[in-house]
Amino acid sequence: MYHAETDTPAKANTSDLNEELGQIEYVFSDKTGTLTENELVFRKCSIEGVKYAASTDGVLLEEATGSSVDFDNQNVKDFLLAMSLCHSVFTTESQGKLTYEASSPDEKALVEAAAEYGVKFMFASRNSRKVRVDGNLDRYEFLHILPFDNTRKRMSIILRDPSGKILLLCKGAESSVLDICTSGCVDITRKHVDDYAAEGLRTLVFAMREISPEDFKEVDQLMVDCQNAINDREAKEQLAFQSIEDKLCCIGVTGVEDRLQDGVHETISALKEGGVKLWVLTGDKMETAVNISQSCNHFTASMKLHFLTARRDGESCRQTLNSLLKLLEGTSRERSQTYGLIVDGTSLATCFNTCPELFLRTTLLCTAVLCCRLSPLQKAKVVRMVKEHKTNPVTLAIGDGANDVSMILEANVGVGIFGKEGRQAVRSCDFAIARFQYLRNLMFVHGHYYYRRIATVVFYFFYKNVTFVGPAICFLFMNGYSPQTIYSELQLIGFNLMFSALPIISYGLFEQHLPPTLLYEKPSLYKESANTNLLSIKYFAAWMALAVWNCFVIFLFDFSLFYDAGGFNSSQRVGGLWCYGTVAYTCVIFVINIMIALRTRYWVWFTHFTIWGTLISYVIISYLYALWTNPNVLWLHETNDAAYVFIFLFSCPVIYLVVAIVIILCILPPVLVMLLQHHMYPMEADKFRLQDWDSVRAGRDNRPCCGYHLDSFTFTQYFGFSSRDGKGYSQSGDPLVMTSSADVAYQRFGGGETQYGSIDKRSGSSGSI
């Protein structure tokens, strides 16, 4: 999940939501900068009702005739001046080259286009703005700016031109600008906006008006009053802006292109296959959003689309939703058909106020939902509506800009994208990635692993502690319920500290029950894992039943061994309380560590070290403790009842037999359950694992099976790529050779040989799995 072009690795801002990545049911995505590159290119414009298109050689041509634009036309000049002046762009100069810096890629693209066509923005200061027109540097006095906000969805700037005229230049969404225009080609411009949106272009409408000196005095006083207001400043600003931005003249509309990011189409297809529903929430125009949704496979060709737009009447919304709900819930032929729903901000607000439950029921049954013309607050409300449904679905929101922060914070898991509109989303999210395509890796590989690891880790902690205290509780029934413990001080302290901690930590860090390449290629495995609900009471009960069985077996054999027993060895010495406890403790340590070994599918050197090292260290430490507490051997400690117990016990052959029988009986039920499940009721993951095993054993496939090669008694590990230089590395740090960006190298540790397995490209040459 490393993007080489921008040198951007993935980033985790939290560590307590890892398991939720493996249970996502709904993904809420922004469009601009998330599904698209947010690298805008000026393509078309309409000036006073005439369409123009940008040619490949940088010439603006009239679409109808193919002739070049007449830059002496006053309408064209006004339009280009509005593009060059109405913005918040600032300039920087390096080595004699002028560059533009902007918080919004839209503004930068329009300023660059105006400069290319002869109206070049040169400089901006607190009091003026300078543009070069036909070789002449013109100075425009800066008077006031009415900044963009999500309520008005437009911005305006008031300037005094070189001739002394006071101009108000305005740009914004067609829904907010055209409604306040009283002159110009409003109807034709509205039609051209729809045409550009249908082509997938992002549109901005420009308008202007001349302000008389008398009117400007009132405007100036309104702006000063707003700036000096202490209480309700925002409300006063909105009222002032509405009175100032009035009776405008529409001068044209621009159409800029924003292409899809690489891998978006494949990622959305994978999300669908993985049982994850995608909702696109955007502030763009409906036609533009629909075009992008169709391009990225959010809406498929076979999908029937239903529109809920421009509805201000609650009854109209209710009728549309009821008719769609019948189609979705019915048993007729249409039930096999997939449906998509398009909702705009106006209709969404009406539904929230009049029929929120009906809207929620309908949308949850739709295959895909597109919400356009939404404000940031509406995005958060949509996420909250789905998250608070009675089924408590796990939601994920992904976006790249400040307007996405509210929905990122509202979702169960928030993912930010390192975009071109600041770092607000990245700072507010739980996980940050460079591209939308890495969401597939984040969920289907890392989320899948984390979910299964954490589910096992949580239940295993309960299991091992119940197994540990169980024999002691059973002993209460035999000692008159006295508080006498059967474990020594070392055994009580060392259980969770030394003899059971490292193996489960290793499991939680490294376990991979299936190869990451397989999880990436088979999204259906994610759906199966998420639907299994590994953290349910059913699985907890199974672990507890296993723990109770272990307690019963350990207590039964241990108690039977010491109940009315004769001597254990040739000296005919009989064990006591500490002997009983030590045998039980030894059985517990071996059983719980062998149990985690049985559940491990991916072995690395640390896994071997923790499991087998724990068992060996237990024997060594217990032996040394037996010597340390024996004053006849080492005069280091006062006489202890546990002195020499471990050495005495394991000089008796019967103890080895009892421990071996106990281990076999304890692990037999889970082994039988796993065998029955894998062969009689296999899950999809089991089928893939068995296919890998059969292929490797038959010599037909050189890929590792569950982390191993079966030949030459050597094991193989899966590798990723470095997040810095794109090279592959083994866990020992040795670099791996890659024949291409789509090859994953496997290092064989046994014979010093390197093998290569060609794998289809998944995350691009700069990514890793």
N, C-alpha and C positions, 0 to 999 in steps of 0.2 A: 504493500500500500504506500509505496514511495513514488513520488512524481519527480522524475529526473529533470524535466524542463524547468521547473521552478525550484528545484532542490527542497521539496516539501515532504517530510515524512508524516505519517499519521501521528496523532497526539491524543492522549487520554487525560481528561481533566478530572476523572473520578475513578474509583476502584470498587464501588459497591453496586454497580449495575451490570456487571459482566454477564450474569446468568440471564438477565432480561433480553439480551441480544439474541438469545436462542429461542425466544418465545414470541417474537413480534408477529402480530396479526394484521396491523394496519400501518402503512407508511404514508405520511403526509409530506408532500414535497412542494417546494417552491418551483417556479419555472425558470425565470431569468437568473442566470448565474449558477443554477443548480443542475437543471437539465441541459441548459445551453452554455456556451462559452462565455457569454457576456462580453464578447469582442464584436462590437457593432460596426457595420459597414454601411455607409450611405448608398442606397440603391435608387430610390425614386422620390419624386416630390410632385405636388400639385400646386400651381400658383395661379390664383384667380380663375380656377376652374379648368386650367390647362395642365395635362399630365406631362411630366418630363421623366427621363430615365438616365442614369449615369452609365456611360459606355465604359468599356474596358480601358480605353486610352485617356480617361479623365475628362471627357467632354460631356456636357449636359445636352441631351437631345430631346426634342419634342416627340412624344410617342406616335402621334397621329401622322406626322409628315416626315419624321426622321431628320428634320433640320435642326441646326444648332440654336440654342437659346439666344435671344436678343438681350444682351446685358445692358443696353441703353433703355430698355423698358423700365419705367418707374416701379411697376408692380414687382418685377424681378429684383430690382435694387432693394426695395423695401423688405422683401422676403429674405434676401441674403443678409441684409443688415440685422434683421431680427434674429437670424440664426447666429450671427457673429457677436451680438451684443447681449441677448437675453440668456444669461447663464451665470454660473458661479465658478467658471474655469479661471485658473491663474497660469501665468506663463513662467517658464524658466529658460535661461539661455546658457548653453555650454558649448564652448569652442565655436562661437559664432552661429550656432544652430538653435533656432527657437523651437521649444517643445511645450506641449500643453499638459497640464495636470488637472484632473477633475475627480470629484467624488463619485460621479455618475458616468459610465461609459457612453450613455446617450448623448450627454452634452459634449463630450470630447469628440465623438464622431461627427456631430453637426458642425462644431467649430472648425474641425479639419476640412469638412466638405465645403464650407463657406470660403475658407482660405484658398482651397483649390480652384474655386470658381471666381476668384478676384476680389473678395472682401475678406482681408486677413486681419484677424484679431491680433494686436501687437502687445498691448500692455493694459494692466488694470491696477488702479490704486484706490485709495479710500475715496477720492473725490472725482476721479475721471476714468475714462476708458478710451483707448486709442485703437483705431482700425486704419488699415491702409487700403484705399480704394483707388484703382487706376493709377497707382504710383503716388498718390497723395495721402499724407498722414492726417487723418481727421480726428479731432479730439471731441469726445462727448462727455459733458459734465454729468457726473453721477449724483442723483438726487435722493432716490429711495429705492429700496428693494422689498418686494412682498414675497417672502420665501415660500418654497413648496411645502405643503403639508398634506397629510392623507385625507383630510376632510375636503379641502378645495380641489386637490389633485391638479394643481397648476401653480406656476410662479409668474411674477411680473416684475418689471424693472422700469423705473421712471428716469429719463435722461433728458438733457437739453442738448440739441444738436448744434453744429457749428453756426447755423443760421439763427439760432435763438429759439427755435420751436421746442416745446416741451412734449415729449412722446412717452406714451405708455406702451411697452412691448410685453406681450403675454404669450406663454406657451403652456400646453398641458394636454391632458386626455380629452378626446373629442366630446365625451359626455359632460365635461365641466366647462369647456371653452365655447363650443358651438352654441350652447344654451344662452350664453350672455352676449352673443354677437347679434347685432341688429342690422348689419350691412355686410356687403361682400357676397361671394358665392357660397352661401351657407349650405344650401341643399346639395349642390354639386360636390362641394368638399366632403359632405357627409357620405355621399355615395362613393367617392374616391377612397375615403377612409375604410369603408367596408371592403372595397376591392383590394386594397393593400393588405388588410388584415387576413383576407381569404388566401393571399399568397404567402402568409406567414411572416409578414413584415410588421415591425413595431412602429406605431404611428404617434406623432405629436402634431397638434394643431397650433398654428401661430395666428395671433391677432394683434391689432394695434389700434390706438386712437390718439388724436392730438388733444392735449389739454390746454385750455386757454389760461393766461396768467391769472385771471380772477378765480377760475376753478382750482388752479394749483395752490392758491393760498389756503383754500378750504382743505385740500388734500394734505398739504404740508402740516396744517394745524392738527388734522386727524392723526397723522403719523406721529407727531410729537406727543400728543396726548396719550397715545397707546404706549409709546416708549417710556413715558413718565408715570404710567399707571402702576400702582402698587397692588391693588386688589383686582382680581378678575381680569388680568391683563390679556390672557388668551381669548376670552370671550369678547373683549373690546376689540382686539385685533381682528377677529373674524368678522365682526360687524363693519369695521372700517374697511377691510379688504373687499367685502362684498359691495360696499357703496362705491369704492374706487374702481373696481374691475366691472365696469358696466358699460353698455352701449358700445361694444367694440366692433371693429371691422375685421372680418375674417380675411386673411391674406394667403393662406395655404396650409398644406400639410406635408410632413416628411414621412418617408418610409425607410427604415433601416433594417438590415438583416442581422440576425443573431443565430449562428449555426449551432446544431446540437453538439454536445460533447461526444468524444469517442467512447464507444461502449455503452451508451445509454440504452439503445434499442435492445441489446443483449441482456443488460441488467434488468430491465423492466420485464422482459420475457421470463427471465429466471425467477423474478419475484412472483410472477403469476404461477409458475410451475411449483414454486415452493409454498403455495397456499397463502401468500401475503397479498392483501388488497392495497392498491396504490390510489391515493387521492391527490390530485394536483390542485394546490391552492395558490392562486396568482392574482396580481392586481392588473394584469393586462386585459386588453379588449377581448371579447369572447371569440371572435373569428380568429384572431392570432393564436389564442390559447388552444382552440380546437385544432388548428392546423398543426401546431407543435405536438399535441397529443396524438394525432394520427401519424405523424412522422416518427415518433419515438415508440410506437406500438402500445401506447396507453389505451387508445381506441383502435380496435382492429377493424378490418374491412367488413367482417361478418357481423359486427356488433350494431345493434339498433340503438340509435341515440335519441334521447328524449330531452327536451329543453324546458327549463323552468326559468324564464327570463322576463325582466321588466314587469313583474307582477307586484302591484301594490295592494291588491285586494286579497284578503285572507281566504275568501270563499273560492276564488279562482285557483289559488295555490292548492287548496284542499281537494278540489275536483281533479286537478292534474295528478296529484300524488296518489289519490285513491285509484284512479284508472291504471296508473303504473304499478301500484301495489297488487292489484288483481292479476296483472300479467305475471308478476314475479312469484306470487303465491299460488297461482292456479295450476291445474293439472292438464291444461290444454297443450296443444302442439307448441305454443309460444314459450312454454316453460323451459324447453331445451335451448332456447335462444338466449344469447348473452345480451345484457342491456347496459348502456352507459347513460349517465345523467349529467347534464350541464346546468349549473345554477349560477346566477350572477348575484352581486352583492345586494341589490335592491330586493330581489325575491327571497334571498336568504334572510334578510332582516324581517321580512313579512312572515316567513315561516317560523322564525324564532318567537315572534310575538303572538301568532295565532295557532299554529299546529306543530309544535316542536316534536312531540312524540310520533306523530304520523310521518313527519319528515325523516326522523331518525330510523324508523322501521323500514321506510322505503329505501333510503340510501344504503343501509347495511346489506340489503339484498341485491343491490346493483353490483355488477362486475367491476365497473370503474366509475369514478365520480370526478368531475372537473368543476371547480368553483372559481369563477373569474370576477374581476373587478371587486376584489375583497380588500378591506382595510386590515392592518395588522391585528386589530382587536377582533375582527370577524374571524381571522385565521385561528386565533387562540380559542374562540368560542366553538368553532367546528371541532377542533381537537378535543376540547373538554367534553363536548356533547358525546362523542364516540367513546372517550375514555371512561365516562361515568355510566355507560350502559350497564344493565344488570349482569351481563356476562363478564364484566371487568376485562375487556381485551387489553393486551399490551400494545401500546402505540409508540411509534417512532416518528419524529418530525425532523426534516432535514432542510436546511436553507443556508444562504450565504450572506445575507445582508441584515442591516439593523431592523428592517421591517419584518424579519422572520424570527426575531428574538422571542417575541411573545409566544408563538406557537412552539418553539424549541423548548422553552421553559415549561410549557403546559404539558407536553407529552411525557410519557414514562421515560423514554430515552431520547435525548436531544443530540443530533449530529450536525456539526457545522462544517461548512466548506470554505477553504481558504480562497475567497473570491477576490474580486476587483473593487468591491465597495466597502472596504474597511474590514476590521477584525471583530466587530461586535458579536457576530454569530459564533465565531470560534471561541471567544472568551466566555460566552454564556452557555456553551454546549457541554455535553458529557464526553463526546468523542469528536475529534476533528479530522477530516480527510481532505485530500486535494481535489478529488474528482468524484462524481456521482457513481461511476463504475466500481469504485472501491467499496461501496456499500454492500455489494455482493460478497466480497471477501470478508468484510466486517461481520456480516450476519451469518452467512452460510458456513464459513470456516471457523472464525474466532468465536462467534456467538454460539455455534453448535458445540464447539469444544468446551467453552466456559460453562454452558448449561449442564452438560453431562458431568463435567468435573465437579462443579459445585454441588450438584445433586448427590453425587457419591460421597463427597467430602462431608457434607452435613449429616447424612444418614450414618456414615461410617463412624463419626465421632460418638453418636448415640450408641451404635452397635458395640464398639469396642469397650465403652465404659460400662454398659450393661453386662457384657460378657465378663468384665473384670470384677464387678461387685457381686455378680450373681452367685458364684460359689460361696462367698462370705455370707450372703443372705441365707442361702440354703443351710449353711452350717449353724445358723441361729436355732433351727429346729432341733439340733442335736446337742446343743450346749446349754439348754435351759434359758435361751434368749439373753444370755449375758453379753456385755459389750466387748468380750474378748475378740481381738482381731486374729486372722490367720496369716496375715502378711507382715513381714518385717518392715522396719523403717525404710530401708533402701528400696524395697519393692513398692511401697506406697508412694515414695517420692519419685522414683525413677520410672513409673509406668507411663505417665503422660509427658515426662521430661526427656527420657532417653529411649525407652523401648517401644514406643508406638507413635512417636511424633514424625520422624523423618520420612517413613514410607508414604504416609498419606500426603505430606507436603510435596514429595516428588510426584505423586499421582496428580495432585492438583495443578502442578506446574507443567508437566510434560505429557500427560496422557493424550493419546490420539487413537481412538478406537477404529478410525478409518483414515486413510491417507487424505491429506488436504486437497490434493488434486481431484480425488473422487467426490468429495463434498462440494467442491467448486463446480464440477461438471454435472452433478446430479442434485439439483435443487429439491427434488422430491424427498430426499433424505432429511432435509430441514423440516419439511412439513410433517413427516412421520415423527421426528423427534419432538417438535413443538406440541403435536397432538397427544403424545404419550403422557405428558404431564408428570415428569419424573419426580417432581417435588410434592406429589399428592400423598394423601393418607394411605393409599393402597401400598405404595412402595415403602412408606415408613413402617407400616404394619408388617410387611415381609421382612424387613431388616430386623425388627424387634422379635419376630417369631424365630428368626435364625439365631439371634442372641440368646433367647430363652432356651432353644435347643442346645446350643453350645454349653450354657450353664448346667443344664440337666445332665448332659453327657460327662462333662468334666467332674461335676459333683458325684455322680453315680460311680464312676470308675475310681475316682480318688478316695471316696469314702469306703468303697468296697475293698480297696487295697489295704487300708489301715484298720478296718473294723475287725477286731478279734484276730489280728494277723500274727503270724510267727515271725521269725527272723528273716531278714532280707538277704543276708550274705552268710559266709562261712562263720563269721563271729557271732551269728544269731542275735545281732542287735536289732531292736525294734524301734521304728521311728515314732516321734511324738507329734505335737501340735505343729511345730515349725516344719517338720518334714511334710505333713499334710498340706500346709499352705504353700510350701515351695513347689511341690509337684503340681498343685492347681495353678500356681502362678506361671510355671514353665509351660503348661498346656495352653494357658491363655495367650501368652506371648507368641508362641509358635502358631497358634490357630489364627489370631487376628492378622499377623504379618503374612502368613500364607494365603489368607483370604484376599488381602489387597493384591498379592501377587497373581492370584487367579483372575482378578478383574482387570489387570493391566494388559493392554494390547500393544503398547508401544514402549519398547525397552531401550533406554539409553544407559550409559555407564553410571549415571547418578542413581537411576532406579535400582540397578544391581547393587550398587554400593549401599543404598539406604535399607533395602530389604534384607539382603543376605548379611550386610555389615551389622545391622541391628541384632539379628539372631546370634551372630558370632560374638558380638560385643556383650550380649547378655550373658552368654556362657562364661566369657573371660571375667567380666565384672563380678558375676556371682561367685566364681571360684576365688578371686582375690578378696572379696568381702568375707567369704568363709574363713580365709586365712587371717584376715585382719582382725576379726572378732574372736580368734582363737589365741588366747594368751600363751599357749604352749608353742606357737609357731612364731608369731611376731608380737613382741610386747609393746603394742601401740594402742591398745584399747582395753577397757575393762571387760571382764568376762560377760558374754552375751549368750542367751539361749539359742541364738541362731548360729553359733560358732560351729564350724565344720559340717553343717547340715548339708550344704550343696555337694560337698566332696563325698560325704558318706552316701547320699542318695544315689548319685550317679556312678558309684562303684558297684551298684546292684543291677544286674541285667534286667530284672523284672520291671524296673522303672522305665527303661528304654521301651520295653514292649507296651506298657500302659500308655506312655506318651504317644507312641506311634498309633495305637488303636484309637485313642481319643482324637488325634488330628484327622485321621481318616474318616471317622464317624461324623466329626463336625463339618468337614468340608464336603462330605458326600451329598447332602441335600442340594446345596447350590449348584454343584457340578451336574447332578441329574437334571435339575430344572433348566440349566443352560443348554444341556444336550437336547432335552425335549423341545425346548423353545426353538433352538437353531435348526433342528431337523424335522420337527413335526408342525410347528407353528412359527416359521421363520418370519421375521420382519425384513423389510427391504434391505436394511443395513446388513443383516445376517446373510442374505443372499449374495450381496456383493462381496462380503468377506469370504464366503465359501467359494465363490467363483475365483477370487484371487488365489486362494489356497490350492484349488484344483489345477489352475493354470501353472502355478509355479512348480507344484509337485510333478506334473506331467512334463515339465521342461518346455512347455509351449510359450511361456512368457517369462521374461527376465526381470519383470517388475518385482519389487519386494512385496511380500504378503504380510500385511499387518505389521510392517516394520522390519521384516526379516528376509534374508535370502536363505535358502535351505541347503545350498551347496557349500562345501569347504568349511562348514561350521563357522561361518562368519556372518555377522549381522550388518544390516544396512540401515542408515538413517535418512530421513527426508531432509532436504535442505531448502532454504530460501535464498534470497539475494540480499546483499548488504543495502541498507537504506541510504548509503552515501555514494558508493561507487558502482553499484549495480552488479558487482561480482558475487559469485557464489562462494560460501565458506562452509567448511565442516565445523562441527562443534569443537574440534581441536584447534581451529584457527587456520587450517591449511586451505589455500585458495583452490577452487575447482575450475576446471576448464569448461567453457560452454561453446558448443558448436554454433548456436544461434540464440536469439533472445527467447525462442520458444522451447529451448531444451532445458531440462532440469537434470543436473548431474547427480549421480549417486556415487558416493565414495565408499569403496569396500575397505574395511579396516583390516581384515585378516591378511590378504595377500598383497597389499599396497597397490592394488589395481583400481583403476577408475572406469566405471561403466556409465554409459549414457542411455537415457530413455527419452525418445522424442515425444513431446507432449504438445498438443495443439495450443496455440496462443490463447490466453485467457484474459490477462490483465495488461497486455501490452508490453513492449520492450522495456519500459521503465518501471513496471510493477513487479510484484512478487506475490507468491501464494503462501 
